[in-house]
């Protein structure tokens, strides 16, 4: 995209201006989620983790604009290895800072100092890069260094010199003072003279200027530039408005400083370990464009909900912020070496499922068509029956003569990418658009010269980040599902709660899977939207239940009955990423529509989002 000119910042600069990544730390340390359970254990350890990270750093370096920057967030256990890798990919001279973020309260460790911080490495791609330093308030200790002048104004003195960049940098005598060894004047002579005339430079007893003598008044400054220890950025409190109960969620204040310092409005910000979506949320508030990538279904639905419930202020406070339009894309890899062996019926099924088409054969103008996509007809081109035949403009013209306006205003044609003899995404004939849906098998074939595995989803909080390095795809194949929705009593209480009892849940890996899965063994999680709005058709994630906990509860999902609106949507996700979606009316839980006005604000908000 960058080379094609399709990935540009607002000023036309090609590439991503800022990349922030918070990859799994590979520490095998237990983190804790919202219910004091283990959130995840990083499985990609040692050399595997480093190779995993190296490949992504190489790609990130390529995607960055020439003046772009990278912020790499890690914990101390693997940080020193990662720095060596990043020095290799970016060049040691491009290392700018190691930022220390105290992210937790004091720990009482046994025979070692308490581990309370994480680190963020700051790299630039080139010597010049975007730099808009933010200001932070002075600490109490710093304010104590201010003195009063004769008029009562508070002031302090700052250094007039800087470390010499070369042998001659700033090395000149001025008013009887020569900078100390290894340093030079940090300002031009004209600026120094101006400050001298304004009496802004403190003097020694002999009347010569002090090197640390630039007088700065407290009432003329709005704070200081952040230093390399960011102790002023608090961790997310349990009751914080920005908390989304996602393991490893980072505070918005942390990303605000990074994004505002190292990008401009309209720039592209990338986070390819998007997780809870903090980078995306802050980029939206700061009027940046953003790209968030994650391989976990929970992460994707968490981000979607978060982006549709933004507020203007950092920490998700203030007035409601309607986000600009954004798209949700599914990307995957497909085992073409196996696809070539498929009989035509299986190939046709694969092609339709790949582009999420409805399998419904029909005829128009004597031409047999295969299904529908967004209401428009779809043709799966039989390249096996017609080997060597190409789809060119004459092919489309012949097809159009038979179909004409009877096909509507658009039609989709699915075929291997090299079968098409034109580069356009679509051809228009008499106001009918014929779209080319290309299957990129040459790339796929090259990528799959290794063992192929499905992209697996977690079955408990501890495994949320286990999917990070899987090679898989987003093949739609709904699991077999049978459940009962009812109401029950909370244990030890008289209050009722909603219950979804899962009787059958079976799914198969689309790719090879050597193990036969028993009933409910492929369940990963169940996500709920307590008040699903059919009109907006937006799944607004309210709660997630992992398979491990569901199994312990005798395959029941239990939730507060008072939270249910007119209808509930349940998304049952299998370990391969496939979904079974069920809209369950309130009557199934014995509510008989009594909650019709339970969440009018939420419904109105969803409707507004759809309209926008």
LORO-106310 format. One record per atom (N, C-alpha, C): x, y, z; residue in one letter. Coordinates in steps of 0.05 Angstrom, whole numbers, plus 5000, padded with zeros to 4 digits. Last residue first. Layout:
<pts>
XYZA/...
</pts>
This chain:
<pts>
449851615221X/452251755214X/453951605194X/446251195230X/445451405212X/447951565203X/448950885267X/448350775241X/447750985221X/449151245309X/451651155297X/451151035270X/443751295322X/445151535312X/447751445298X/442750785341X/441350885317X/442751115305X/445950785387X/446550605365X/445250695339X/443251175416X/446051215409X/446751045385X/438350945425X/438451195409X/441251245399X/439950505456X/438750465430X/438850715413X/441950775502X/443650605486X/442550565458X/437351025520X/439651185512X/441551025494X/433850615533X/433250785510X/435650945501X/433850095562X/436250245555X/435750425531X/428649925574X/430749895594X/433150075587X/423649895551X/424950155553X/427350155571X/422449345555X/422449485529X/423849755529X/422248955592X/424649125592X/424749295567X/418048625584X/417748835605X/420049025605X/417848205549X/418048475538X/417848695558X/417847735581X/415447815567X/415548105557X/421547485613X/421247775617X/418747875602X/423346965609X/421047015625X/420447305629X/427246895573X/428146905601X/425846975619X/424546925526X/425846665532X/426846655561X/423147455523X/421147265532X/422246995539X/427347715499X/427147735528X/425147525539X/430247315446X/428347515456X/428147495487X/436547265420X/434747135439X/432847345451X/440247135365X/438747355378X/436547225394X/446446835357X/443646785364X/442547045376X/451746595316X/450346835328X/447446765333X/457646275317X/454746225315X/453446455330X/463946335284X/461946435302X/459146305296X/471046165284X/468346165272X/466246235293X/475846105309X/475046375302X/472346395288X/477245625328X/478345695302X/477445975293X/474545555375X/477445595377X/478745665351X/468345925366X/469945685369X/472945745369X/463646335399X/466046325383X/467546065388X/457346575399X/458846335407X/461246305389X/454147125418X/456047035398X/457746815409X/447647335431X/449847165440X/451547075417X/443647885443X/445147735423X/447447585436X/437047965469X/439947935475X/441247795451X/431848445473X/432948205463X/435948205468X/430248865507X/428248715491X/429248455480X/435248735556X/433348915544X/431148755529X/438248525616X/437148445590X/435048645581X/439748625668X/441248755646X/440048715619X/436848315703X/436048595701X/437548745678X/439547845703X/437147865687X/436248145683X/446447755698X/444247895712X/441747935694X/448047075677X/448447365676X/446047505690X/451446475658X/449446615676X/450146905678X/451945935619X/452746215620X/450546355636X/453845255631X/451845465632X/453145745633X/456944795637X/456244895610X/453845095610X/458144765691X/456444565679X/455244655653X/461845145704X/459045205712X/457045005699X/466344965678X/466144935708X/463344985718X/465045135627X/465144845633X/464944795663X/465645685633X/463045575626X/462845275633X/471045735644X/469145795665X/466445685659X/472945555594X/473845425618X/471945475641X/470745915557X/469845635557X/470645495583X/468946565583X/470846375571X/469946095575X/464747085568X/465046855585X/466746645571X/463747785568X/465047555556X/465347335576X/459248325556X/460448125574X/461647905558X/457848695517X/457448765545X/458848575564X/458848945452X/459748755472X/459348855501X/454449035407X/455649215427X/456349045451X/453648965341X/454048805365X/455648965385X/448849305305X/451549325316X/451749155341X/444049385279X/445549145273X/448449165282X/440249775285X/442949865280X/444749635271X/435649445290X/435749655270X/438549755264X/436649105333X/436448995306X/436749205285X/440549165386X/438749335371X/438749235342X/441048805447X/441748825418X/439648975403X/442848825503X/440648975492X/441149025462X/447248515516X/444848485532X/442348625519X/451348145481X/450248425479X/447548405492X/456547695499X/453747785500X/453348075496X/460347135478X/460247425483X/457347515481X/463746575498X/461146675491X/461046975498X/469346195472X/468146385489X/465246445480X/470745685449X/472745875459X/471546065479X/469245005438X/468245265446X/470545435457X/470744495426X/471844705409X/470844985417X/468044165461X/470944195464X/472144415448X/462744065451X/463444305467X/466444345471X/464143395437X/462143595440X/463043815460X/471143305416X/468543215428X/466643455430X/475043285359X/474143445381X/471443335390X/480642915340X/477742935338X/476643065362X/486643185313X/485043085336X/482143115332X/489043405269X/489443115274X/487743005296X/486743785221X/486743775250X/486743475257X/487444205164X/487943955177X/487943985208X/482144715161X/484744595154X/485144335168X/477444795187X/477344795158X/479944675147X/475644425243X/477644595231X/477444575201X/468844415263X/471144275252X/473144485241X/464644395321X/465744535297X/468144375288X/459144405365X/461044255350X/462044415326X/455444395419X/457044595405X/459344435392X/449544305456X/451244205434X/452844445422X/447744585501X/447444295500X/449344175479X/448645095545X/449644995519X/449544695518X/444145515572X/445345255576X/446145145548X/443946125597X/444146005571X/445545735575X/440046505640X/441646265637X/441546175608X/439347075682X/439046945657X/440946715654X/436847045750X/438847115730X/438346965704X/433447295808X/433547135784X/435847225766X/434447265879X/434447405854X/434647225830X/435346995925X/432646965913X/432447105886X/441546615932X/439846865932X/437146805921X/444746175926X/444546295953X/442846545955X/445646325859X/446346145881X/446246285908X/439946585828X/442746615835X/443246445859X/435446195790X/436046335814X/439046355818X/433946295719X/434446135743X/434946315767X/431046245654X/431746405678X/432146215702X/433646065590X/431646065611X/432546245633X/435245745531X/435345995545X/433046005565X/439245225508X/436645285520X/437045555535X/442145015444X/442245125471X/439445165482X/446544795395X/443944755407X/444044845436X/450244865336X/449644965363X/446744885371X/455844785296X/453244665303X/452644745332X/459045385271X/459045145287X/456145045290X/459845625205X/458545645230X/458545385245X/464845865174X/463745595176X/462445575204X/468846285139X/466246265152X/465145985151X/475446385153X/473646225136X/471046195151X/480346705161X/477646775170X/475646645152X/486346345180X/484646495162X/481846535174X/493346295200X/490546195197X/488946375179X/498446185240X/497946235212X/495246125206X/499846525302X/498546305287X/498346385258X/501946865340X/503646795318X/502446555301X/497846985379X/499347195366X/500847115341X/494346705412X/493946695383X/495846865366X/495146785466X/496346555454X/496146545423X/492847195495X/494947265476X/496247025463X/489046925526X/488247145508X/490347205487X/489446525564X/490446475537X/489746695517X/487146675611X/490046635611X/491146605583X/481746665601X/483146925601X/486146895599X/480446125554X/480446245581X/482046505580X/480845985503X/478645865517X/478545965546X/482446395445X/482946295472X/480446175485X/482946135377X/481946335396X/482246215424X/487646005325X/486045915347X/485346145366X/488145895259X/488446125278X/486546065301X/490945255240X/488645445243X/489345665263X/496945155203X/495345125227X/493145325228X/501544815162X/499345005164X/497644945189X/508444795152X/506144675163X/503944885169X/510345135091X/510845055118X/508244925129X/509445435047X/511445225045X/512245135073X/505645845041X/504945595054X/506945365048X/507046285013X/506946305042X/506646035056X/506446124960X/509146184970X/509146185001X/500846084957X/502545844952X/505345884964X/499346614964X/498546404983X/500346164981X/501246854918X/502246934944X/501746724965X/497946594882X/500946584879X/502246654905X/492546684894X/493746424900X/496846424898X/488347104912X/491247144906X/492846884912X/482547174879X/483747004899X/486746994894X/478647754867X/480947594860X/481847424884X/473047964840X/473947874866X/476147674862X/471048494801X/472848264801X/473748204830X/464548714783X/466748714802X/468448464800X/461349074739X/462148794742X/464748794758X/456049524740X/458749474748X/459249184752X/452049824692X/452349584708X/455349554714X/451750254656X/451050304684X/451050054702X/454050004609X/451250094610X/450250114639X/459149734645X/457849724619X/454849794623X/465149784680X/462349884678X/461349874649X/469149364719X/468649474693X/465749554692X/473449394778X/470849344764X/470849464737X/478649454790X/477049304809X/474249234797X/483249344735X/481249504749X/479649324769X/486449014705X/487349084731X/485249234748X/484948424667X/484848714670X/485448774700X/484547884664X/486348014645X/486148314646X/484347384714X/483347644704X/485447774686X/487346964730X/485446904709X/484447174697X/490347104774X/491647104748X/489847044725X/486747034817X/487547304809X/488747304781X/481146594808X/483946634816X/485046894803X/474646914817X/476546744803X/479346784814X/468147174817X/470347064833X/472046874817X/464547744804X/465747514791X/468147424808X/458448084817X/461148004826X/462047754812X/454848664795X/455148374796X/458048314803X/449849194793X/452549084798X/452448774800X/444749334781X/446849534777X/449649434782X/441448774749X/441548994768X/443749194761X/440848394711X/442548324734X/442648544755X/437948624671X/436548424689X/438148354713X/440748924638X/439849064662X/438448864681X/444848384614X/443648654611X/442848774638X/446247844603X/445047924628X/443548184626X/448347804551X/446347614560X/444847704585X/451848224549X/449848204528X/447648004535X/455248114591X/453348334594X/451148324573X/458347714570X/456647654593X/454447864596X/461047994531X/459347774523X/457347704546X/463948354565X/462048464545X/460048244536X/467148014593X/465148164608X/463048264589X/470347834550X/468847644566X/466547784581X/472748314536X/470948184517X/469247974531X/476048414579X/473848594575X/471848474555X/477347744605X/478148014596X/475648184591X/479347194635X/477047384637X/478047654629X/481946634597X/482246884613X/479647044614X/483245944599X/481446154590X/481846394609X/486245534622X/487545724603X/485845954594X/480645104627X/483445164633X/484745334612X/474845074643X/475945224620X/478845294626X/474044784688X/472644694664X/473844824639X/476945084724X/477644804720X/476444694694X/474645574727X/477245564713X/478145274709X/468845804730X/469845534730X/472445514714X/467446344773X/468446264746X/469745984748X/461846464805X/464446344810X/465346224784X/458047044808X/458846824791X/461546724799X/452747344843X/455547264843X/455947034824X/448347924848X/448947654839X/451947604838X/447148294909X/447948284881X/448747994873X/446348294964X/444048324946X/444648304917X/451448184985X/450148444990X/447948504970X/451847694940X/453547844958X/452348124961X/449347044921X/448947334925X/451047444945X/450646534871X/449746634897X/449346934897X/451646344818X/452246174842X/451146274868X/448446274754X/449946424774X/449946274800X/448046114687X/447846004714X/449646164733X/444646484639X/447246434652X/446746334680X/439646624619X/440746364611X/443446304623X/438347094645X/439047104617X/440346854607X/440146804705X/439247054693X/440147054664X/438946324756X/439546384728X/438446654721X/442246094817X/439946214802X/440846274774X/444245844881X/444445844852X/441845954839X/446746084935X/444046054925X/444046074894X/450346234987X/450246014967X/447445964958X/452446874997X/450246685003X/450146484980X/459347015014X/457047024996X/454946825004X/464447115035X/462047135052X/459547175035X/468847005007X/467847275005X/465147315018X/469446465022X/471646645025X/470746935024X/464746215006X/465146265035X/467446465039X/465546194951X/463246334962X/463746404991X/470245874948X/470246154937X/467946314949X/468545394972X/470745544984X/470645834975X/464645224935X/463945274962X/466045454976X/468045144890X/465845344889X/464945424917X/471244724909X/472444984902X/470345204903X/467344324915X/468744424938X/470044694933X/465844264861X/463844344881X/465144454906X/470844114836X/469544374830X/467544454851X/475643854884X/473743824862X/472144084859X/482144094903X/479244074908X/477744024883X/487344174895X/486543904894X/483443874897X/488144714904X/488444614876X/487444334873X/487844744959X/485544844943X/485744734914X/492744584977X/490444404981X/488144484963X/495745014961X/496644744953X/494444534957X/493245434987X/492645394959X/493545114950X/490845595043X/492645385035X/492045295006X/490746275058X/489246045049X/491145845036X/490146785108X/491846635089X/490446375082X/486447405118X/487247125124X/489047015102X/482547915148X/484647835130X/485547555137X/476948335152X/478048065159X/480147995138X/475748995176X/476648815154X/477648545166X/471649505187X/472649265201X/473249065179X/472450225182X/471749965171X/473049735187X/469250835204X/471550655202X/470650375193X/467551515207X/466951245196X/469551085195X/469151825269X/468951825240X/468551545231X/465151785329X/467651735314X/467051765284X/462552245372X/461752075350X/464252025332X/463252295439X/464652355414X/463852155393X/459952585494X/460052365474X/461452455449X/463952965541X/461652925524X/462152695504X/467852665594X/466952885578X/464552805562X/472452095590X/470652275604X/469652495585X/476651735578X/473851695569X/471851835586X/481551885585X/480451745608X/477551675603X/480952505552X/482552275558X/481652155585X/474452685525X/476752725542X/478352475547X/470052525493X/472052705482X/474652725499X/468551825488X/468052085499X/470452265493X/465951275450X/468051455458X/466951705471X/463450805432X/462650925457X/464751115468X/465550575388X/462750665386X/461750795411X/470450405405X/470350615385X/467550735382X/468849985439X/470250225450X/470050455431X/466749605404X/465049725425X/466249985435X/471349495374X/468949595361X/467149735382X/474749295415X/475449545401X/473049665388X/472048825428X/472549025448X/473149295435X/472148545380X/469548635390X/469848845412X/477748465376X/476348605355X/473648715365X/478948175423X/480148435419X/478548595398X/476047705413X/475347875436X/476448155433X/478747505369X/475947595366X/475147775389X/485447665354X/483547555373X/480747675369X/489247925324X/488247665314X/486247535333X/489148615304X/489348405325X/488248145314X/490549285289X/490649005280X/490748825304X/488549925269X/488949745291X/488749455281X/490250545246X/489850265237X/490550095261X/487851225240X/488950995254X/488450735241X/488751925239X/487651685227X/489151445238X/487552395292X/489352245275X/487752025262X/484852685331X/484452745303X/486652635285X/484952505382X/487052705375X/486952775345X/481052125383X/480652375399X/482552595391X/483551735352X/481051855343X/480552115357X/487951605384X/488351725358X/485851855347X/485151375427X/486551625431X/487151765405X/483050905402X/481351095415X/482651375418X/487650645383X/485650725364X/483850945377X/490350535432X/491650705411X/489550815392X/486650195458X/487350465469X/488550645448X/484749685445X/484149905427X/484850185438X/486049215470X/483649345479X/482949595462X/489848995417X/488748915443X/486149045449X/493449115375X/491549315384X/490249255410X/498549075350X/497748905373X/495649055388X/499549465314X/498949195303X/498848985325X/497750095304X/498149915327X/497449635318X/499250705273X/498850415270X/499450275297X/496851305247X/497951175270X/497250875268X/497651815201X/496851545204X/498351425228X/495452505211X/497452295207X/496252025211X/491652875227X/491452755200X/493452545194X/496153235267X/493353175260X/493253085231X/502452885276X/500853125272X/497953045265X/506652555325X/505052565301X/503552825300X/509152535375X/510552425352X/508852405327X/506052765415X/508852845413X/509952765385X/501052525411X/501252815406X/504152905403X/502451985422X/501252055396X/501552355391X/504651995474X/506151885452X/505051995425X/500552215505X/503152345504X/504752255480X/496451845495X/496052125487X/498752265485X/498351375518X/498251395488X/497851685479X/497751515572X/500251425562X/500451455531X/492351625577X/494251835581X/497051765570X/489751135571X/489651325549X/491651545552X/493350555595X/491750805599X/491950995575X/492449895568X/494150115575X/492550365578X/490649225585X/489849485575X/491649705585X/491848705600X/494048865590X/493149135579X/485248445589X/487948405600X/489948585585X/479748885595X/481348725577X/484148685588X/476049235619X/476548965630X/477848775609X/475949755606X/474249575589X/474649285597X/476250395634X/476850105638X/474949935621X/475050925635X/476250815610X/476750515611X/473351045685X/471351055663X/472450935637X/475650635739X/476150835718X/474050815695X/475650285780X/473150425775X/473450635753X/480850095782X/478749905778X/476050035771X/485250525743X/483950445768X/481650255762X/490950465705X/488050475704X/486850365730X/496550865728X/495350625718X/492350645718X/498451535709X/497451335728X/496451085714X/504151875696X/501951735681X/500851515699X/508352055723X/505952215725X/503552085710X/512851775712X/511451705737X/508851855740X/516351675667X/513651775665X/511951695689X/522751855654X/521151705673X/518351825674X/524952215618X/524851935610X/523451755630X/520752805620X/523352675620X/522952375614X/516753275585X/516953025600X/519852915598X/518153965594X/518053745576X/518353485592X/514154335642X/516654245631X/516154015611X/509954925644X/510854655653X/513454585640X/509155395619X/506855225623X/507654945632X/512156015641X/512355745631X/509855585637X/511856495666X/512156505637X/512456225625X/511856445720X/509356535708X/509556555678X/517156295730X/515056095733X/512556185719X/522356515687X/520356575708X/518056375707X/529056385680X/526456305670X/524456355693X/535456575661X/533256615681X/530556565668X/541056205650X/538656315636X/536356325656X/545956005672X/544756255682X/542356365667X/550055645670X/547355545677X/545655785686X/554455955659X/553555765638X/550755655644X/554056645674X/554156375684X/553156185661X/557957185647X/555557025648X/555956745659X/561957615691X/561657455667X/559157275670X/562557875740X/560958005720X/560557845694X/564857615781X/566657785765X/565157915742X/560857305803X/561757535818X/563457725801X/556657165745X/558457085766X/559257345782X/549657295729X/552557345727X/554057225750X/544057065690X/545357115715X/548457135711X/540257365641X/542457175645X/543857255672X/536557735628X/535557465632X/537757265638X/537058275614X/537758185641X/536457915648X/536558405562X/533958385577X/534458305606X/541758345545X/540658615547X/538058615563X/542057795547X/543857955564X/542658235568X/538457645508X/537857575535X/539557735555X/541457835464X/538757945470X/538057885499X/546057525466X/546257815470X/543557935477X/543857015454X/545157065479X/545357365486X/542257115401X/540257045422X/541357095450X/547157195376X/545157405376X/543057365397X/549856705382X/550856935396X/548757165398X/545156155391X/546856325374X/547656575390X/545755645442X/544255855427X/546256015411X/548855325473X/546455205460X/544855395444X/555855305470X/553455465474X/551055335460X/558254635487X/558354885471X/555855045478X/562654135517X/560054285514X/560454535497X/567553925525X/565453745515X/562753875511X/569254365578X/570154155559X/567753975551X/565054955583X/566854745593X/567354535572X/565155565543X/563755325554X/565755115563X/568056155565X/568355935546X/567055695558X/566956835576X/566356565585X/566556375561X/567357355558X/569357265577X/568856985587X/563157405521X/563257585544X/565057465567X/564556795496X/562557005496X/562657145523X/568056355452X/568056515476X/565956735474X/565255775425X/566356035421X/566256185448X/562455255403X/564955295418X/566155565411X/558055075375X/557655255398X/560155325413X/561654575348X/558954645354X/558854815379X/566454365332X/566154665332X/563454755341X/566253815335X/568553945348X/568154245350X/559253665347X/561853635332X/563853815345X/555653715387X/555053515366X/557553465349X/556453815456X/557453875429X/556953655410X/550953925499X/553153745491X/553853795462X/550054625515X/549054365506X/551454195499X/548355195557X/550155035540X/548854765533X/545255445593X/545555575567X/547255415547X/540655165639X/543255145625X/543255285598X/536655595680X/537055365663X/539755385649X/534155805743X/536155835722X/536455575707X/527856085763X/529955895766X/531855935743X/523156505801X/524856435778X/526756215785X/517656895820X/519156645824X/520656575798X/517857585840X/517157375820X/518957125824X/519357985874X/517757775885X/516957555865X/523058345856X/520258425853X/518358215865X/527858085862X/527358325878X/524458415877X/525657395859X/527457615852X/526657855869X/525556775893X/524257025887X/526357235880X/526456125862X/527156335882X/525556585874X/525255425856X/524755695847X/525255895870X/525554935879X/528055045869X/527755335859X/520554765891X/522154865913X/524754995904X/518854555843X/517854815850X/519454935873X/521054045846X/522154245826X/521254525834X/518053815886X/520953845890X/522054045871X/513053815861X/513453975885X/516454025890X/513853845789X/513453695815X/513853895838X/510454205738X/512854155755X/512054005780X/506353885687X/506754065710X/509353995725X/508653815619X/507453695643X/508053885667X/507653865549X/508553985574X/507153845598X/510353525491X/508153615508X/509353735534X/513853645431X/513953575459X/511653695475X/513553425374X/511853625386X/511753575416X/516753205321X/517253235350X/515653475360X/518152775267X/516152955280X/516652965310X/525052765248X/522552635253X/520652835267X/531452625222X/529352825226X/526652675229X/534352145218X/535252355236X/533052555242X/529551595216X/531651765205X/532451975225X/526151315249X/527151185225X/529551335213X/527151295320X/526351435296X/527451295272X/524550985379X/526450995356X/525351165334X/523950835446X/523151045426X/525351055404X/521350345487X/523650425471X/522550615448X/518850315550X/518050375522X/520550475508X/517849855604X/519550045589X/518350085561X/514849825670X/515249725643X/516849935628X/515349705742X/515449865718X/515549695692X/516149435789X/513749615787X/513649765761X/518648965828X/518349015799X/515749185795X/522749055884X/520049045873X/519949125844X/528848675887X/527448935888X/524648905875X/529348045923X/529748225899X/528148475903X/527647695963X/530547705955X/530947845928X/521147735945X/522947575961X/525747585949X/517648365942X/518848135930X/520747985950X/512448735947X/514248615966X/515348355955X/511449295905X/511249005909X/513248915930X/507649885897X/510049755907X/509449455911X/503349895838X/504149975865X/506549815874X/505250005769X/503849865790X/504749975817X/508250255731X/505550185723X/503950035745X/512750715711X/511850575736X/508950505734X/516150705654X/513350765663X/512750595688X/521450985620X/520750805643X/517950895653X/524150975557X/522151105574X/521350895596X/529751075525X/528450865540X/526751005560X/530451425462X/529951415491X/529151135500X/532751345410X/532351605422X/532051605452X/536351025360X/535150995387X/535051265400X/539151085315X/536451185314X/534951135341X/544050855320X/544051145322X/541151255322X/543050315311X/543350405338X/543250705341X/537850135267X/540450265270X/540750375298X/533349835260X/533150125256X/535850265256X/534949305267X/532949375246X/532949675239X/538649315309X/539449195284X/537549285261X/535649555349X/538149685340X/538949575313X/532049145355X/531049395344X/533449565335X/535248755379X/533848705354X/533148965340X/536649015426X/538748925408X/537548875380X/531549075449X/533149315441X/535349235421X/530248545461X/528748685441X/530248935431X/533748435503X/534048285478X/532648435455X/531748805540X/534548835531X/535048675506X/526448625549X/526948885537X/529748905526X/524848185575X/525648145548X/526548405534X/523948395628X/525148125624X/526148085595X/521448895632X/524348885633X/525548615626X/516348925579X/517148925607X/520148865609X/515049415526X/515649155537X/516049165567X/513549765468X/512849745496X/513349455506X/516350195423X/516149915429X/515849875460X/514850655377X/514950625406X/514350325411X/517850955320X/516850715333X/517050735363X/516651445268X/517851355293X/516451105303X/518251765204X/516551625223X/518151525248X/520252005160X/520552155185X/518852025207X/518951645121X/521751705124X/522251865150X/513851215149X/514751435132X/517651505138X/513850505157X/514150775168X/514850975146X/514150005132X/511650155131X/511850445140X/519349835144X/518549885116X/516050055114X/519049775199X/520949965188X/520250035159X/515249355200X/514549625210X/516449835199X/518248935180X/515949025165X/515149305174X/522048885221X/522848925193X/520649045177X/518648775265X/520249015264X/521249085236X/516748265251X/514948485252X/516348755252X/521347955256X/519847965230X/518048205229X/522548025311X/524348125290X/522848155263X/518447755339X/518648045340X/520348155317X/519647215325X/516947325321X/517047635320X/524747195346X/524347175317X/521647275309X/523547255400X/525247445387X/524947435357X/520246805410X/519147075414X/520847285399X/523946395401X/521446415385X/520346695386X/527746465440X/528546515412X/526046545395X/523146595492X/525846555483X/526346635454X/516246435475X/518346495493X/521046475479X/509746495472X/511946515453X/514446615468X/506146515512X/507146255505X/509546275486X/504246875568X/505546885542X/506846625535X/498246775598X/501046715600X/502246715572X/493047195624X/494347035603X/497246965611X/490247265672X/489347375647X/490547235623X/487646905725X/489946945708X/489047045681X/482847325760X/483747065749X/486247115733X/480447765780X/482647665795X/483447375786X/476947945743X/475847775764X/478047645779X/479848245706X/477848385722X/476748215745X/486347935710X/484248085697X/482248195716X/493347915717X/490747865729X/488648045716X/498747505692X/497447765695X/494547715705X/504247115705X/501347125705X/500447405710X/509447035657X/508547145683X/505547175683X/512046915612X/510746695627X/509946785655X/514047315580X/515147285607X/514247035622X/512547525531X/513947275532X/515347225559X/509547985522X/512148015534X/513847765535X/506248155463X/506347985487X/509147965497X/507248865444X/507048575439X/507048415464X/505249405431X/505349295458X/505148995455X/507149935389X/506449655393X/507049575421X/505950475348X/506250395376X/505450105377X/508450865297X/507650595304X/508050565334X/507151415256X/507651325283X/506651035286X/506351485201X/508051685216X/508851575243X/506851045147X/505651095173X/507451285189X/507051295078X/507851135101X/506451215126X/508451915045X/507651635044X/508651485068X/505552545056X/507952375061X/507152085061X/501052855053X/501952715029X/504352535032X/499253065099X/500853235083X/501953105058X/496552625122X/494952855112X/496553035094X/499952035097X/499052215118X/497652455105X/498251435061X/499451705063X/498351855086X/497950925024X/498250965053X/499751225058X/497950884970X/495350864983X/495450895013X/502450844940X/501551114946X/498851114960X/504850364932X/502750444913X/501650714918X/507950334977X/509350374951X/507350454930X/503950255016X/505650485017X/506950544990X/501649765000X/500050005000X/501750255000X/
</pts>
